[in-house]
Amino acid sequence: MVSMLFSCQKDPVEQDPNVKLDFSQDTVFFDTVFTSLGSTTQSFTIHNREKQRVRISSIRLAGGASSFYRINVDGQAAFEVNDIDIEGEDSLYVFCRVTIDPTDERNPFVISDSIVFETNGNIQDVNLVALGQNANYILADTYIAGYPKFKVIAGVNETTRWTADRPYVIYGFAVVDSTGLLEIDRGTRVYFHNNSGLWIYKGGTIKAKGSVDAPIVFQGDRLEDFYKDLPGQWDRIWINEGSFNNEIDYAIIRNGFIGLQLETLQEQMGNQLILSNTRIENMTGYGILTRFYNLTAYNNVVVNCGQYLAAFTWGGYYDVRQCTFANYWSSSVRVTCILLCKRLHFGHL
């Protein structure tokens, strides 16, 4: 009699330190605007493209126990899961949940974290992004090569009005298209995520009219005390030649890269920006940067920028009255002068 003994054994684990996981997406975005205390769940998949089994030694939330997020991997709900195997050419679901009280004004507007994966010593991550307060969220949905991601908020011949009821949070660039009009009411708060901004395209118009007791505020979306005076948190307000006069009155523009970039893209259209009673401060680059533009400015304050407080370039016409330019920048070494003026015509300065 011959006895045969069989046993089942798993495939060996791939030990190559160059092995990388593949993910169905690099960012999980929770795009619900929450209206009450609650949670929402999203998922993505991890793919093992190798022939052999891969062991993920650690899957963890970067924010740990303090994170707004929770993860569930292979039926295990935790902040960190260890030694998860994926068979060759197989995949695994990861479920992510976020719980937010949108009425809590201590929350950031955009709540970010990441899931960190460690495989054979390689570190990879998937970003988690959710909306943290009740606000009007403008989320970029269009990308054209050579331009930042953007969303058109006022199309051709369209008027959009922003009110002070709830703040506006911009993720990407908000764009006013040709012949579009953006009106911003007194007391409105506009918050920009990292690298985000507002773009008034050629032929478009902005009318931002605050008041002495209720100015319009443009700043970054981080509300913690550490970010109160931290420059460079967002990109710029970019205004091209307008079909009507652009107006900004009683505004505060702070903590970005460029406060106002005023630039003629094609040809001057006989109109200008009227800038009044406005404070521009704490920019890593320029307070005001112009290229072949018409600007009337009075009773403004431009302070504390890493490069020029104002750079008027490529010609243009400028009527600047009763404005204060003062630079006490201390966040880095500054080697530029306060003002730069090239080939200009000044009505007053």
C-alpha positions in Angstrom: 0.0 0.0 0.0 1.3 3.4 -0.9 0.4 6.4 1.1 0.5 9.9 -0.3 0.5 13.0 1.8 -0.5 16.4 0.3 -0.3 19.8 2.0 -1.4 23.2 0.9 1.1 26.1 1.1 0.7 29.7 0.1 2.9 31.2 -2.5 6.0 32.8 -1.2 5.9 36.5 -0.4 7.6 38.9 -2.8 10.5 40.5 -1.0 11.8 42.8 -3.7 12.2 46.3 -2.2 11.3 47.8 -5.5 7.8 46.4 -5.4 5.1 49.1 -5.4 1.4 48.9 -4.9 -1.1 50.4 -7.4 -4.2 52.3 -6.2 -7.4 53.0 -8.0 -7.1 56.7 -7.1 -4.4 58.8 -5.4 -6.9 61.1 -3.6 -10.2 60.1 -2.0 -12.4 63.2 -2.0 -15.5 63.4 0.2 -17.4 66.0 -1.8 -20.6 66.1 0.3 -21.4 69.4 1.9 -22.5 68.3 5.3 -25.6 69.8 6.7 -25.8 67.9 10.0 -23.6 65.8 12.2 -22.9 62.6 10.5 -20.5 60.5 8.6 -19.9 59.3 5.0 -17.9 56.4 3.6 -15.8 56.1 0.4 -13.7 53.3 -0.8 -10.7 52.6 -3.1 -8.8 49.5 -4.2 -5.2 48.4 -3.7 -3.8 46.3 -6.6 -0.9 43.9 -6.5 0.5 43.8 -10.1 3.1 41.2 -9.2 2.9 37.5 -9.9 3.6 36.6 -6.2 1.9 37.5 -3.0 2.8 40.9 -1.5 2.7 41.7 2.2 1.8 45.2 3.4 3.5 45.5 6.7 1.6 48.6 7.7 -1.5 50.5 6.6 -2.1 53.5 8.9 -3.8 56.9 9.1 -1.1 59.6 9.2 -3.2 61.6 11.7 -3.4 58.6 14.0 -6.1 58.6 16.7 -6.7 62.4 16.4 -7.8 62.0 12.7 -11.3 62.8 11.6 -11.1 59.6 9.5 -11.4 55.9 10.2 -10.3 53.0 7.9 -11.5 49.5 7.4 -9.1 47.0 5.7 -10.0 43.4 5.1 -12.7 43.6 7.8 -10.4 45.3 10.3 -11.5 48.7 11.6 -8.6 50.5 13.1 -6.2 53.5 12.9 -3.5 51.0 11.8 -3.6 47.5 10.4 -0.5 45.3 10.0 0.7 42.4 7.9 -2.0 42.4 5.2 -1.4 40.0 2.3 -2.6 40.5 -1.3 -2.2 37.5 -3.6 -0.5 37.9 -6.9 -2.5 39.9 -9.5 -5.2 40.4 -6.9 -6.7 43.5 -5.2 -8.1 44.6 -1.8 -10.8 47.1 -0.8 -10.1 49.9 1.7 -13.1 51.7 3.2 -12.6 55.2 4.6 -15.1 57.0 6.8 -15.1 60.7 7.9 -17.3 62.1 10.7 -17.7 65.9 10.9 -19.8 68.4 12.7 -20.2 71.2 10.1 -21.5 73.7 12.7 -18.2 73.5 14.6 -16.3 76.7 13.5 -13.1 75.3 15.0 -13.0 72.8 12.1 -10.7 73.6 9.2 -12.7 74.2 6.0 -10.8 71.5 4.2 -9.9 68.5 6.4 -7.0 66.5 5.0 -5.2 63.4 6.1 -3.6 60.4 4.3 -3.4 56.7 4.5 0.2 55.5 4.6 1.2 52.1 3.2 4.6 50.4 3.9 5.6 47.5 1.7 9.1 46.0 1.7 10.4 49.3 3.1 8.6 51.4 0.5 6.3 54.2 1.7 3.3 55.2 -0.4 0.1 57.1 0.5 -3.4 58.0 -0.6 -4.7 61.4 0.3 -8.0 62.0 2.1 -9.9 65.3 1.6 -13.2 66.3 3.1 -15.2 69.5 3.6 -15.2 70.5 7.3 -17.7 73.4 7.8 -20.9 74.6 6.3 -19.7 76.9 3.6 -20.1 77.5 -0.1 -17.4 75.3 -1.7 -16.0 76.0 -5.1 -14.2 72.9 -6.3 -12.1 72.9 -9.4 -13.5 70.6 -12.1 -11.7 71.6 -15.3 -8.0 71.2 -16.3 -6.4 72.6 -19.4 -2.7 71.9 -20.0 -0.6 74.9 -18.9 -3.2 76.3 -16.6 -4.2 75.6 -13.0 -7.3 73.5 -12.3 -10.3 75.8 -12.2 -14.1 76.1 -12.1 -16.1 78.8 -14.0 -18.3 80.6 -11.4 -19.7 83.3 -13.8 -19.9 82.3 -17.4 -20.4 84.4 -20.5 -23.1 87.1 -19.9 -23.7 85.6 -16.4 -23.8 87.4 -13.1 -22.9 85.6 -9.9 -23.3 87.2 -6.5 -21.5 86.2 -3.3 -23.2 87.1 -0.1 -22.0 87.2 3.5 -24.4 84.5 4.7 -21.7 81.7 4.6 -18.0 81.9 3.7 -16.7 80.8 0.3 -14.0 78.2 0.1 -12.1 77.9 -3.1 -10.2 74.7 -4.0 -8.4 75.4 -7.3 -9.1 78.6 -9.2 -12.5 80.3 -9.4 -12.9 81.9 -12.8 -15.1 84.7 -14.1 -15.3 84.2 -17.8 -15.4 86.9 -20.6 -18.5 89.2 -20.1 -19.2 87.4 -16.8 -19.7 89.5 -13.6 -18.9 88.6 -10.0 -20.5 90.7 -7.3 -19.2 90.3 -3.8 -21.3 91.8 -0.9 -19.9 93.6 2.2 -18.7 91.3 4.9 -18.2 88.3 2.7 -15.3 86.0 3.6 -13.4 84.2 0.9 -11.0 81.4 1.9 -8.5 79.9 -0.5 -6.9 76.4 -0.2 -3.2 75.9 -1.0 -2.2 77.1 -4.5 -5.8 78.3 -5.2 -7.0 81.7 -6.3 -9.5 83.9 -8.1 -9.1 84.7 -11.8 -11.1 87.4 -13.6 -10.5 86.5 -17.2 -10.2 89.1 -20.0 -13.6 90.8 -20.6 -14.8 89.6 -17.2 -15.6 91.9 -14.3 -15.4 91.9 -10.5 -17.3 94.3 -8.2 -16.2 93.6 -4.6 -17.6 96.4 -2.4 -17.2 96.1 1.4 -17.6 98.8 4.0 -15.5 100.2 6.8 -17.3 98.0 9.4 -17.7 94.9 7.2 -14.8 94.5 4.8 -14.5 91.7 2.3 -11.7 89.3 3.4 -9.6 87.2 1.1 -7.2 84.8 2.9 -6.1 81.2 3.3 -8.4 78.5 4.6 -6.3 77.4 7.6 -7.9 79.0 10.7 -5.6 77.8 13.4 -3.6 80.5 15.3 -0.3 79.3 13.7 -1.6 80.3 10.3 -2.9 83.7 11.3 0.0 85.7 9.9 1.7 82.9 7.8 2.4 84.1 4.2 2.1 82.0 1.1 -1.0 80.0 2.0 -2.7 80.6 -1.4 -1.8 81.9 -4.8 -3.3 85.1 -6.1 -6.2 87.3 -7.3 -5.6 87.6 -11.1 -7.5 90.3 -12.9 -7.2 90.8 -16.7 -8.5 93.6 -18.9 -12.2 94.2 -18.2 -15.3 95.0 -20.3 -16.3 97.4 -17.4 -14.3 98.9 -14.6 -13.3 96.4 -12.0 -13.8 97.6 -8.4 -12.4 96.5 -5.1 -13.4 98.7 -2.1 -12.9 98.0 1.6 -11.2 94.7 1.3 -8.5 92.8 3.2 -6.2 90.6 1.1 -3.6 88.7 3.1 -1.3 85.7 3.5 -0.9 84.7 -0.2 1.7 84.7 -2.9 0.5 87.7 -4.9 -2.2 90.0 -3.6 -3.3 91.4 -6.9 -1.9 90.5 -10.3 -3.3 93.0 -12.9 -2.4 91.9 -16.4 -3.5 92.8 -19.9 -3.6 89.5 -21.8 -4.4 90.9 -25.3 -5.2 94.6 -25.5 -6.5 97.3 -23.2 -10.3 97.7 -23.4 -10.4 101.2 -22.0 -11.3 100.2 -18.5 -9.4 99.8 -15.3 -9.3 98.5 -11.7 -10.5 101.0 -9.1 -8.9 99.9 -5.8 -9.8 101.8 -2.7 -9.8 101.5 1.1 -8.1 98.1 0.9 -5.3 96.5 2.8 -2.9 94.0 1.1 -0.4 92.4 3.5 1.9 89.5 4.1 2.5 88.1 0.6 5.5 86.0 -0.1 5.9 87.6 -3.5 4.2 90.8 -4.5 1.5 93.0 -3.0 0.5 94.3 -6.4 2.0 93.1 -9.7 0.9 94.8 -12.9 1.7 94.3 -16.6 0.4 97.0 -19.0 -2.6 97.9 -16.9 -4.8 100.9 -15.9 -5.1 101.3 -12.2 -6.7 104.0 -10.0 -5.8 103.4 -6.4 -6.6 105.6 -3.4 -6.5 105.2 0.4 -4.9 101.7 0.4 -2.2 100.1 2.5 0.3 97.6 1.1 2.6 96.1 3.7 5.0 93.3 4.4 5.8 91.4 1.2 8.8 89.1 0.4 9.6 90.9 -2.8 8.1 94.1 -4.1 5.2 95.8 -2.4 4.2 97.0 -5.9 5.7 96.2 -9.3 4.3 98.3 -12.1 5.7 96.8 -15.3 5.3 96.7 -19.1 3.8 100.2 -19.2 0.3 101.3 -18.3 -1.4 104.2 -16.6 -1.5 104.6 -12.9 -3.3 107.1 -10.6 -2.2 106.3 -7.1 -3.2 108.7 -4.3 -3.0 108.6 -0.5 -1.6 105.1 -0.4 0.8 103.7 2.2 3.6 101.3 1.1 5.7 100.0 4.1 7.8 96.9 4.2 8.8 95.3 7.5 9.1 91.8 6.1 10.9 89.4 8.5 10.0 85.9 7.2 13.0 85.6 4.9 15.8 87.7 3.5 14.4 90.4 1.1 16.8 91.8 -1.5 14.3 93.9 -3.6 13.3 97.5 -3.2 9.8 98.5 -2.1 8.5 99.7 -5.5 9.4 98.8 -9.1 8.3 101.1 -11.9 9.1 100.4 -15.6 7.9 102.5 -18.6 4.8 103.9 -17.0 2.7 107.0 -17.0 1.5 108.1 -13.6 -1.3 110.5 -13.1 -0.3 110.8 -9.5 1.8 108.8 -7.1 
